[in-house]
Amino acid sequence: MHTVINTKGFWLKRSTYEEQPVVQFQYDMIVIGATDAAGSYIAWSTFPNFNRLIGDNLRIPSISVQEEDRNQDGKSDLLVLQINIPLKPEEQMFGIQLLLTFSYQLFRMSTVVMQTLAFVQHSSPVPGSQLFIGGDLKLNQRTPLPHRGLHSTYNVSLINASSPFASTYDLANIVRLYQQRNSSQVNQGDSMLRWRVSKPTVLSLFLIQAVAVVLLYGWYSRPPSQNTSPSQGKVHVLLLSSWRSGSSFLGQVFNQHPDVFYLMEPGWHVWTSIHQAGARSLRMAVRDLIRSVFQCDMSVMDAYMPQPRNVSNLFMWSHSRALCSPPACFLTARDEISKEQECKQHCDTRGLKLAEAACRTYSHVVLKEVRFFELESLYPLLRDPTLDLRIIHLVRDPRAVLRSREQSVKALVKDSAIVLEHANVPEKDKSYQVLQEICRSHVRIYETAMLKPPDFLRGRYKMVRYEDLVHNTQAEIEAMYEFVGLEMTEALQEWIYRITHGKGKGTKKEAFKITSRNAEDVSLAWRTTLPFAKVQRIQEVCKGAMTLLGYKTVDSEKEQKLLDLNLLTPRERYQFSWMPSKSTTAKL
């Protein structure tokens, strides 16, 4: 006799589904070229210890990377990589080996994060000058993916970059270990290899890859709920803004709250570690980093910090009250306002374990970030069932932003170059082109959230103007607190009043400090100090954003300096056309 018991889906063991993964090129690679049949070679990698091992065989290439989002869903689905390797006059190329690393992430049914590899090998009896490679990157899956929890077993590098031993970088060994994994990425599909025969002075490699996946998925109990709760009931808040827009002040409004673990601009670590890349190609790395930090996993910083890793390696770490309070440090009680200088002197610790432990004890994790220029790359975080993400988008009058940027222009040189994708822009135009990109980003973000938001974004976005924040401080902050589920305290009320009712407009030395100032004076400073010619130029390049966000233009220097003239319009929903994301090009 055969008995079947219906347990609401228990008997469904396996299913298949399709998902486009988030695949991000990690800018790590090893390339080895055979210069004869006797074993002579040239090589280069992104791993300094490997380069030291190969001595005179080292050849430093020029590399360009282009990632495209063909279907405009916020996920890069095409990678075009070109590597040009310089050769000596007597050298000829008979073969090539190329290893690339990728970050590979799935979220729809299984939450999987892992490092994947692409390996290309080609040899020829005749020398060549160019190798063209085309095909798809597909998942090679041995067993079903479990559906519960975050699965990051394979989110570890197969290459120990700190190792000085040659065996660590042996490609055969790396590929062997990689193939032993349950899930690995392989070059399949309609692949194409073409070897151009000629005697080269430069060896060029062109790699064109698309990504696709069909997954075998294991249900070992009933299918997962679509309403999976965030771990431990945490609320995750992203303060999204741009440089010199009052975001440091807004960050401190959250940082000083006793229920908040706060970090300032963790994306800084990505932008300062990956050189010659542009903002568009770095956005996924920044997104992946903040996801880990939201989950209180600081091991993600290993890729971006020198050894030994201390709390003081975190960008602007002493601005975080949580890193100056128990259990990270016993300097400041949780319900007290922290003091940056004292924290610097007493709270630096070895490793990031205490920072992780502190993060887990708070109900809210708040990150301030200035390195996102659209919302689409944040969609995986908004869909992630382990995160309860709210986005507060802070904007500011671009004329005031220009005035503030001019006080800190040297500190912003590297960031500005990345924003402009390292384009060769005349010095006199750089500030305006950077602001034009920032203004366009505000339009893209606001339109996406307010005019045609996807279902998972509705109710999770709030736009705040800096000018409203300083004109009606208490009400605006209480509205933001309510949006994320925080309550105002008496100590915070006193601190907010004190920090916004000081004297002066802020000096160049105070450009990156939170000091007691007169917030109204700061917001109006551009009207008395910025030349009208610059005001006109900014109004030209940011006209659309100013109209959308409610900033009136001035037609004369007289109007500009008439401080009684209100240049703010009530916040409304404007009907603007949709501006899709563009394909991205970056150079490494």
C-alpha positions as CSV (number, residue, x, y, z in Angstrom):
1,M,0.0,0.0,0.0
2,H,1.3,3.5,-0.9
3,T,0.2,6.4,1.2
4,V,0.7,10.1,0.2
5,I,0.3,12.9,2.7
6,N,-0.3,16.4,1.4
7,T,1.8,18.9,3.5
8,K,1.3,22.0,1.4
9,G,4.2,21.7,-1.0
10,F,6.5,19.4,1.0
11,W,6.6,16.9,-1.8
12,L,7.9,19.3,-4.4
13,K,11.6,18.6,-4.2
14,R,13.1,20.2,-7.2
15,S,12.2,22.8,-9.7
16,T,14.0,25.0,-12.3
17,Y,13.7,28.6,-13.0
18,E,15.5,31.3,-15.0
19,E,17.3,34.3,-13.5
20,Q,19.7,36.8,-14.9
21,P,22.5,37.0,-12.3
22,V,24.3,40.0,-11.2
23,V,27.8,39.4,-12.6
24,Q,30.5,42.0,-12.0
25,F,34.0,41.9,-13.4
26,Q,36.3,42.2,-10.3
27,Y,39.2,43.7,-12.2
28,D,41.5,40.8,-11.2
29,M,43.2,38.8,-13.9
30,I,46.3,36.8,-14.8
31,V,47.5,36.8,-18.4
32,I,50.4,34.6,-19.7
33,G,51.7,34.5,-23.2
34,A,54.0,31.8,-24.7
35,T,56.8,33.3,-26.8
36,D,58.2,30.0,-28.1
37,A,57.7,26.3,-27.9
38,A,60.5,25.9,-25.4
39,G,58.6,27.4,-22.5
40,S,59.6,31.1,-22.7
41,Y,56.8,33.4,-21.7
42,I,55.7,36.9,-20.8
43,A,53.0,37.6,-18.2
44,W,51.2,40.2,-16.1
45,S,48.5,40.1,-13.4
46,T,46.7,42.4,-11.0
47,F,48.4,40.5,-8.1
48,P,51.7,42.4,-7.1
49,N,53.3,39.2,-5.7
50,F,52.8,37.4,-8.9
51,N,54.4,40.2,-10.9
52,R,57.4,40.2,-8.5
53,L,57.8,36.5,-9.1
54,I,58.1,36.7,-12.9
55,G,60.9,39.3,-12.9
56,D,62.0,40.2,-16.4
57,N,59.1,38.4,-18.0
58,L,56.7,41.1,-16.8
59,R,54.9,43.1,-19.4
60,I,52.5,45.8,-18.3
61,P,49.5,46.1,-20.6
62,S,47.0,48.8,-21.3
63,I,43.4,47.6,-20.5
64,S,40.0,48.9,-21.4
65,V,36.7,47.6,-20.0
66,Q,33.2,48.3,-21.2
67,E,30.2,47.0,-19.4
68,E,26.7,47.4,-20.8
69,D,23.2,46.9,-19.5
70,R,21.5,46.0,-22.7
71,N,18.0,45.4,-21.2
72,Q,18.1,48.4,-18.8
73,D,17.3,46.3,-15.7
74,G,20.2,47.6,-13.6
75,K,22.4,44.5,-14.3
76,S,25.4,44.5,-16.6
77,D,24.8,41.8,-19.2
78,L,27.7,42.5,-21.6
79,L,31.4,42.8,-20.9
80,V,33.9,43.9,-23.6
81,L,37.5,43.6,-22.4
82,Q,40.5,44.6,-24.4
83,I,44.1,43.9,-23.3
84,N,47.1,45.3,-25.2
85,I,50.4,43.7,-24.2
86,P,53.7,45.4,-25.4
87,L,56.3,43.1,-26.8
88,K,60.0,43.4,-27.5
89,P,61.1,43.5,-31.2
90,E,62.4,39.9,-31.1
91,E,59.3,38.4,-29.3
92,Q,56.6,36.5,-31.0
93,M,53.4,35.1,-29.6
94,F,52.3,31.5,-30.0
95,G,49.7,31.1,-27.3
96,I,47.8,32.8,-24.5
97,Q,46.3,31.9,-21.2
98,L,43.9,34.3,-19.5
99,L,42.2,34.1,-16.1
100,L,39.5,36.6,-15.1
101,T,37.5,36.8,-11.8
102,F,33.9,37.8,-11.4
103,S,31.4,38.4,-8.6
104,Y,28.3,36.3,-9.2
105,Q,25.1,36.9,-7.3
106,L,21.6,35.4,-7.3
107,F,18.6,36.7,-5.3
108,R,15.3,35.6,-6.8
109,M,14.8,32.2,-5.2
110,S,18.2,31.4,-3.7
111,T,20.5,34.1,-2.2
112,V,23.9,33.1,-3.5
113,V,27.1,35.2,-3.6
114,M,30.3,33.7,-5.0
115,Q,33.4,34.4,-6.9
116,T,33.5,32.9,-10.3
117,L,36.3,32.6,-12.9
118,A,36.6,32.7,-16.7
119,F,39.6,30.9,-18.2
120,V,40.7,31.2,-21.8
121,Q,43.5,29.2,-23.4
122,H,44.7,29.2,-27.0
123,S,47.9,28.1,-28.8
124,S,49.0,28.1,-32.4
125,P,52.0,26.8,-34.4
126,V,52.3,30.2,-36.1
127,P,52.8,33.5,-34.3
128,G,49.8,35.9,-33.9
129,S,49.1,39.5,-33.0
130,Q,45.5,39.4,-31.9
131,L,43.1,37.0,-30.3
132,F,39.4,37.6,-30.5
133,I,37.1,35.7,-28.0
134,G,33.4,35.7,-27.9
135,G,30.7,33.7,-26.1
136,D,28.4,33.4,-23.1
137,L,29.3,32.9,-19.4
138,K,27.0,30.2,-18.1
139,L,26.6,28.5,-14.7
140,N,27.9,25.0,-14.4
141,Q,25.8,23.6,-11.6
142,R,26.2,20.1,-10.1
143,T,23.6,20.0,-7.3
144,P,20.4,22.0,-6.6
145,L,20.8,25.4,-4.8
146,P,19.2,25.4,-1.3
147,H,16.7,28.1,-0.8
148,R,17.2,29.3,2.8
149,G,19.7,31.9,4.0
150,L,22.6,33.5,2.4
151,H,25.0,31.0,0.7
152,S,28.4,32.5,0.4
153,T,30.6,29.3,0.8
154,Y,32.3,30.0,-2.5
155,N,32.5,33.8,-2.0
156,V,36.2,33.4,-1.3
157,S,39.1,33.9,-3.7
158,L,40.9,30.9,-5.1
159,I,43.9,33.2,-5.4
160,N,45.6,34.3,-2.1
161,A,46.9,37.7,-3.2
162,S,49.1,38.0,-0.2
163,S,51.0,34.8,-1.0
164,P,54.6,35.1,-2.2
165,F,54.7,31.5,-3.5
166,A,54.6,30.6,-7.2
167,S,52.3,27.6,-6.6
168,T,49.5,30.0,-5.5
169,Y,49.3,31.4,-9.0
170,D,49.6,28.1,-11.0
171,L,46.7,28.3,-13.4
172,A,46.2,24.5,-13.7
173,N,45.8,24.3,-9.9
174,I,43.5,27.3,-9.7
175,V,41.2,25.8,-12.4
176,R,41.3,22.4,-10.8
177,L,40.1,23.8,-7.4
178,Y,37.5,25.9,-9.2
179,Q,36.0,22.9,-11.0
180,Q,35.5,21.1,-7.7
181,R,32.9,23.6,-6.6
182,N,29.2,22.9,-6.8
183,S,28.6,26.0,-9.0
184,S,31.1,27.4,-11.3
185,Q,31.0,29.7,-14.3
186,V,32.2,28.4,-17.7
187,N,32.6,29.9,-21.2
188,Q,29.9,28.2,-23.3
189,G,27.4,28.8,-26.0
190,D,28.3,30.1,-29.4
191,S,31.8,30.8,-28.5
192,M,34.3,32.2,-31.0
193,L,38.1,32.2,-31.1
194,R,40.0,33.9,-33.8
195,W,43.8,34.1,-34.0
196,R,45.2,36.8,-36.2
197,V,48.5,35.7,-37.8
198,S,51.2,38.2,-38.0
199,K,54.4,39.3,-36.2
200,P,53.2,41.7,-33.5
201,T,54.7,44.6,-31.6
202,V,51.6,44.5,-29.4
203,L,49.5,41.5,-28.6
204,S,45.8,42.4,-28.4
205,L,43.1,40.3,-26.7
206,F,39.4,41.1,-27.2
207,L,37.0,39.3,-24.9
208,I,33.2,39.7,-25.5
209,Q,31.1,37.8,-23.0
210,A,27.4,37.8,-22.1
211,V,25.9,36.3,-19.0
212,A,22.9,33.9,-18.7
213,V,21.8,31.2,-16.3
214,V,19.2,28.5,-15.9
215,L,19.1,27.1,-12.3
216,L,18.2,23.9,-10.7
217,Y,16.7,24.8,-7.4
218,G,16.1,22.5,-4.4
219,W,13.0,22.9,-2.1
220,Y,13.7,20.8,0.9
221,S,10.6,22.0,2.7
222,R,7.7,24.1,1.6
223,P,8.5,26.9,-0.9
224,P,9.9,30.0,0.6
225,S,7.6,32.9,1.5
226,Q,7.8,36.0,-0.7
227,N,7.6,38.0,2.6
228,T,10.8,36.8,4.2
229,S,11.6,39.1,7.1
230,P,14.9,40.9,7.4
231,S,17.3,39.2,9.8
232,Q,16.8,40.3,13.4
233,G,14.3,42.9,12.4
234,K,16.9,45.5,11.5
235,V,16.1,48.6,9.4
236,H,18.7,49.5,6.8
237,V,18.9,53.2,5.8
238,L,20.9,54.6,2.8
239,L,21.5,58.3,2.9
240,L,22.0,59.0,-0.8
241,S,23.4,62.3,-1.8
242,S,26.4,64.0,-3.5
243,W,29.5,65.8,-2.3
244,R,29.1,69.1,-0.5
245,S,25.3,68.8,-0.3
246,G,25.0,68.8,3.5
247,S,25.2,65.0,3.7
248,S,27.7,65.0,6.5
249,F,25.3,67.0,8.7
250,L,22.5,64.6,7.7
251,G,24.7,61.7,8.5
252,Q,25.3,63.0,12.0
253,V,21.6,63.5,12.6
254,F,21.3,59.7,12.3
255,N,24.7,58.9,13.8
256,Q,24.0,60.5,17.1
257,H,20.8,58.5,17.6
258,P,21.3,55.8,20.3
259,D,19.7,53.2,18.1
260,V,21.9,53.7,15.0
261,F,25.1,52.1,13.8
262,Y,26.4,54.6,11.3
263,L,29.3,54.6,8.8
264,M,30.2,57.4,6.4
265,E,30.9,56.7,2.8
266,P,32.1,53.1,2.8
267,G,32.2,53.3,-1.0
268,W,35.3,55.5,-0.6
269,H,37.3,52.3,-0.1
270,V,36.3,51.0,-3.5
271,W,37.0,54.2,-5.3
272,T,40.4,54.6,-3.8
273,S,41.4,51.0,-4.4
274,I,40.5,50.4,-8.0
275,H,42.5,52.7,-10.2
276,Q,41.6,54.3,-13.5
277,A,38.0,53.0,-13.4
278,G,35.0,55.2,-13.9
279,A,32.0,55.7,-11.7
280,R,29.7,53.5,-13.8
281,S,32.0,50.5,-13.7
282,L,32.6,50.8,-9.9
283,R,28.9,51.1,-9.0
284,M,28.4,47.3,-8.6
285,A,31.4,47.0,-6.3
286,V,30.2,49.8,-4.2
287,R,26.7,48.2,-4.1
288,D,28.1,44.8,-3.0
289,L,30.2,46.4,-0.3
290,I,27.3,48.3,1.3
291,R,25.2,45.1,1.2
292,S,27.8,43.4,3.3
293,V,28.1,46.3,5.7
294,F,24.3,46.5,6.1
295,Q,24.6,42.8,7.1
296,C,27.3,43.7,9.6
297,D,29.9,41.7,7.6
298,M,33.1,43.7,7.6
299,S,35.1,41.0,5.9
300,V,34.2,42.7,2.6
301,M,36.7,45.4,3.6
302,D,39.6,42.9,3.3
303,A,39.9,43.6,-0.4
304,Y,40.2,47.3,0.1
305,M,42.3,47.8,3.2
306,P,46.0,47.3,4.0
307,Q,47.3,44.9,6.6
308,P,47.0,45.0,9.5
309,R,43.3,46.1,9.4
310,N,42.3,48.4,12.2
311,V,39.1,50.3,12.9
312,S,41.0,53.4,12.0
313,N,41.3,52.1,8.4
314,L,37.6,52.7,8.0
315,F,36.9,56.0,6.2
316,M,36.1,58.8,8.7
317,W,35.7,56.1,11.4
318,S,35.8,58.5,14.3
319,H,32.6,60.2,13.0
320,S,30.7,57.1,14.0
321,R,29.4,57.2,17.5
322,A,28.8,53.5,17.5
323,L,32.6,52.9,17.0
324,C,33.2,55.1,20.1
325,S,30.6,53.3,22.2
326,P,30.3,49.8,23.8
327,P,30.9,47.2,22.7
328,A,33.4,48.7,20.2
329,C,34.8,51.1,22.7
330,F,33.9,52.2,26.2
331,L,34.6,55.9,25.7
332,T,31.0,57.2,25.1
333,A,27.7,55.9,26.5
334,R,25.2,55.1,23.8
335,D,22.8,57.9,24.8
336,E,25.6,60.5,24.8
337,I,26.8,62.7,22.0
338,S,30.2,61.4,20.7
339,K,33.3,63.6,20.4
340,E,35.4,62.9,17.3
341,Q,38.8,63.9,18.7
342,E,38.5,61.9,21.9
343,C,37.4,58.9,19.9
344,K,40.4,59.1,17.6
345,Q,42.7,59.0,20.7
346,H,41.1,56.2,22.6
347,C,39.0,53.9,20.3
348,D,41.2,52.5,17.5
349,T,41.3,48.7,17.8
350,R,43.0,45.9,15.9
351,G,40.8,44.2,13.4
352,L,37.1,44.8,12.6
353,K,35.5,42.1,14.8
354,L,34.4,44.7,17.5
355,A,32.9,46.8,14.7
356,E,30.9,43.8,13.5
357,A,29.8,43.0,17.1
358,A,28.7,46.6,17.6
359,C,26.8,46.7,14.4
360,R,24.8,43.6,15.4
361,T,23.5,45.3,18.6
362,Y,21.7,48.2,16.9
363,S,18.2,48.2,15.4
364,H,19.2,50.5,12.6
365,V,22.2,50.4,10.3
366,V,22.6,53.7,8.4
367,L,25.2,54.3,5.7
368,K,25.8,57.7,4.0
369,E,26.9,57.4,0.4
370,V,27.7,59.8,-2.5
371,R,28.8,57.3,-5.1
372,F,25.5,56.2,-6.7
373,F,24.2,58.0,-9.7
374,E,21.0,56.0,-10.4
375,L,18.7,53.7,-8.4
376,E,18.8,50.7,-10.8
377,S,22.1,49.3,-9.4
378,L,20.4,49.3,-5.9
379,Y,17.5,47.2,-7.1
380,P,19.1,43.9,-5.8
381,L,19.3,45.4,-2.3
382,L,15.7,46.6,-2.4
383,R,14.6,43.0,-3.5
384,D,16.9,41.3,-0.9
385,P,14.6,39.6,1.7
386,T,17.3,39.9,4.3
387,L,17.3,43.8,4.1
388,D,14.6,46.3,5.1
389,L,16.1,49.1,3.0
390,R,14.9,52.8,3.1
391,I,16.5,55.4,0.9
392,I,16.7,59.1,1.9
393,H,17.8,61.2,-1.1
394,L,19.3,64.5,0.0
395,V,19.6,67.2,-2.7
396,R,20.9,70.8,-2.5
397,D,20.8,73.9,-4.7
398,P,23.6,73.3,-7.3
399,R,24.7,76.9,-6.9
400,A,25.3,76.3,-3.2
401,V,27.1,73.1,-4.1
402,L,29.5,74.8,-6.4
403,R,30.3,77.4,-3.8
404,S,31.0,74.7,-1.2
405,R,33.1,72.6,-3.7
406,E,35.3,75.6,-4.4
407,Q,36.3,75.5,-0.7
408,S,37.5,71.9,-1.0
409,V,38.5,71.5,-4.6
410,K,41.8,69.8,-4.0
411,A,40.2,67.1,-1.8
412,L,37.7,66.3,-4.6
413,V,40.2,66.0,-7.5
414,K,40.2,62.2,-7.6
415,D,36.5,61.8,-7.1
416,S,35.8,64.3,-9.9
417,A,38.0,62.4,-12.3
418,I,36.1,59.2,-11.6
419,V,32.7,61.0,-12.0
420,L,33.9,62.2,-15.4
421,E,35.1,58.7,-16.4
422,H,38.7,60.1,-16.6
423,A,37.7,62.2,-19.6
424,N,40.1,64.8,-20.8
425,V,38.2,67.9,-19.8
426,P,39.6,71.5,-19.8
427,E,40.4,72.6,-16.2
428,K,38.0,75.6,-16.4
429,D,35.1,73.3,-17.3
430,K,35.6,70.4,-14.9
431,S,33.6,71.8,-12.0
432,Y,30.6,72.5,-14.3
433,Q,30.8,69.1,-16.0
434,V,30.9,67.3,-12.6
435,L,27.9,69.2,-11.4
436,Q,26.1,68.5,-14.6
437,E,26.6,64.8,-14.0
438,I,25.4,65.2,-10.4
439,C,22.4,67.1,-11.5
440,R,21.5,64.5,-14.1
441,S,21.9,61.8,-11.4
442,H,19.4,63.6,-9.2
443,V,16.9,63.8,-12.0
444,R,17.3,60.0,-12.8
445,I,17.0,59.0,-9.1
446,Y,13.9,61.3,-8.4
447,E,12.1,60.3,-11.6
448,T,12.7,56.6,-11.1
449,A,11.4,56.8,-7.5
450,M,8.5,59.2,-8.0
451,L,7.2,58.9,-11.6
452,K,7.5,55.2,-12.4
453,P,8.7,53.3,-9.3
454,P,8.7,49.5,-9.4
455,D,6.6,47.8,-6.7
456,F,9.5,47.0,-4.5
457,L,10.5,50.7,-4.3
458,R,7.2,52.2,-3.4
459,G,7.1,53.6,0.1
460,R,10.9,53.1,0.6
461,Y,12.2,56.4,-0.9
462,K,12.1,59.9,0.5
463,M,13.6,63.0,-1.1
464,V,14.8,65.8,1.2
465,R,16.1,69.3,0.2
466,Y,18.9,70.6,2.3
467,E,17.3,74.0,2.3
468,D,14.1,72.6,3.8
469,L,16.2,70.8,6.4
470,V,17.9,74.0,7.6
471,H,14.7,76.2,7.4
472,N,12.5,73.8,9.3
473,T,15.0,71.5,11.0
474,Q,13.0,69.9,13.7
475,A,10.0,69.0,11.6
476,E,12.1,67.6,8.7
477,I,14.3,65.5,11.0
478,E,11.2,64.1,12.8
479,A,9.7,63.3,9.5
480,M,12.8,61.4,8.4
481,Y,12.9,59.6,11.8
482,E,9.3,58.5,11.4
483,F,10.1,57.3,7.8
484,V,12.7,54.9,9.2
485,G,11.1,54.1,12.5
486,L,13.2,56.2,15.0
487,E,12.1,58.4,17.8
488,M,13.5,61.8,18.7
489,T,15.2,62.2,22.1
490,E,15.7,65.2,24.2
491,A,19.5,65.0,24.0
492,L,19.2,64.9,20.2
493,Q,16.9,67.9,20.1
494,E,19.4,69.9,22.1
495,W,22.4,68.8,20.0
496,I,20.5,69.6,16.7
497,Y,19.6,73.1,17.9
498,R,23.2,73.7,19.0
499,I,24.8,72.5,15.8
500,T,22.5,74.6,13.6
501,H,22.5,77.8,15.6
502,G,26.2,78.6,15.8
503,K,28.0,81.5,14.1
504,G,29.4,81.9,10.7
505,K,29.1,80.1,7.3
506,G,31.9,77.7,7.7
507,T,35.5,78.1,6.5
508,K,37.8,76.2,4.2
509,K,39.4,74.4,7.1
510,E,36.0,73.3,8.3
511,A,34.9,72.0,4.9
512,F,34.8,68.4,6.0
513,K,33.9,68.9,9.7
514,I,30.6,69.1,11.5
515,T,30.9,72.3,13.5
516,S,28.4,74.6,15.1
517,R,27.3,77.0,12.4
518,N,24.3,79.1,11.4
519,A,22.5,76.8,9.1
520,E,20.5,79.6,7.4
521,D,23.7,81.5,6.7
522,V,25.4,78.4,5.2
523,S,22.4,77.8,2.9
524,L,22.5,81.4,1.6
525,A,26.2,81.9,1.4
526,W,26.4,81.3,-2.4
527,R,24.1,84.3,-3.0
528,T,26.6,86.8,-1.5
529,T,29.9,85.2,-2.5
530,L,29.5,83.4,-5.8
531,P,30.1,85.6,-9.0
532,F,27.0,86.0,-11.1
533,A,28.8,84.6,-14.2
534,K,29.3,81.3,-12.3
535,V,25.7,81.3,-11.2
536,Q,24.5,81.7,-14.8
537,R,26.7,78.8,-15.9
538,I,25.4,76.5,-13.2
539,Q,21.8,77.4,-14.0
540,E,22.5,76.5,-17.7
541,V,24.0,73.0,-17.0
542,C,21.5,72.1,-14.2
543,K,18.4,73.8,-15.5
544,G,16.3,70.6,-15.7
545,A,17.3,69.4,-12.2
546,M,16.6,72.8,-10.6
547,T,13.2,72.9,-12.2
548,L,12.4,69.4,-11.1
549,L,13.6,69.8,-7.5
550,G,12.1,73.2,-7.0
551,Y,15.0,75.8,-7.3
552,K,14.2,79.1,-9.0
553,T,16.8,80.7,-11.2
554,V,18.0,84.3,-10.9
555,D,18.2,86.6,-13.9
556,S,20.6,89.3,-12.5
557,E,23.2,89.9,-9.9
558,K,20.6,92.1,-8.1
559,E,18.2,89.2,-7.8
560,Q,20.9,86.9,-6.6
561,K,21.8,89.2,-3.7
562,L,18.3,90.1,-2.8
563,L,18.2,87.7,0.2
564,D,14.5,88.3,0.9
565,L,13.6,86.8,-2.5
566,N,12.7,83.2,-1.9
567,L,14.2,80.9,-4.5
568,L,12.5,77.7,-3.3
569,T,9.2,76.4,-4.8
570,P,6.9,74.0,-3.0
571,R,7.9,70.3,-3.6
572,E,5.6,68.8,-6.3
573,R,5.7,65.9,-8.7
574,Y,6.8,67.2,-12.0
575,Q,6.0,65.3,-15.2
576,F,9.4,64.6,-16.8
577,S,10.3,62.1,-19.5
578,W,12.1,58.9,-18.5
579,M,15.8,58.9,-19.0
580,P,17.2,55.4,-19.3
581,S,20.7,54.4,-18.1
582,K,23.4,54.4,-20.7
583,S,26.0,51.8,-21.5
584,T,29.2,52.4,-19.6
585,T,32.8,52.6,-20.6
586,A,35.8,52.7,-18.3
587,K,39.5,52.3,-18.5
588,L,41.7,50.4,-16.1
